Amino acid sequence: MSKSKLTAQCAAALIMSLASLAGGADQPASVAATAPAKATPPEPPPHFALCSACHPISADGANAMGPNLRGVFGRRAGALSGFAYSAAMRKSELQWTRETLHAYLRNPAATVPGNMMAYGGLSDAADRDLIIDYLEQLK
Ligand code: HEC
């Protein structure tokens, strides 16, 4: 058997197994309806490691040194009831959109003067974009 034929067979086998993993046609409809495949959780970008030192993202909403960031995208600033925000954050009247998150993560102290997030800021816009994409996926 030629090498390329073998490769083609391998590719076919791989496609078949991927199709069955994705819940292919051979799965009974009732199983597909009652047990939808659980989406894999989004991968945090490298720069999120530092954020994680202060911010939990757990689904139970627990806070730590910083407020829980699950669902922060679209939320009003300083809105979690279980976290003792600074008055500056509570009164900022910001809503966390792509624009406000870019501004805050680039320069927290200038964007919300008097806020207590001890983080100097992330100057690279592309790195901030990756973090914001990630936050947007944390529902
Ligand atoms: C040293 C700890 C620390 C680090 C590191 C840190 N934060 Fe924070 N963060 C805080 C604290 C504390 C607050 C609350 C600030 C306040 O109330 O003034 C906060 C607030 C926030 C808020 C507003 C949350 C809300 O509910 O309104 C966002 C968004 C946020 N941080 C994102 C990030 C991201 C993204 C990173 C990483 C790039 C990061 N933080 C790094 C401590 C930290």
Residues whose N, C-alpha, C, O or C-beta is under 5 A from the ligand:
A	BS01	HEC	H47 L50 C51 C54 M65 G66 P67 V72 R76 A77 G78 A79 A84 Y85 S86 M89 N115 M116 M117 A118 Y119
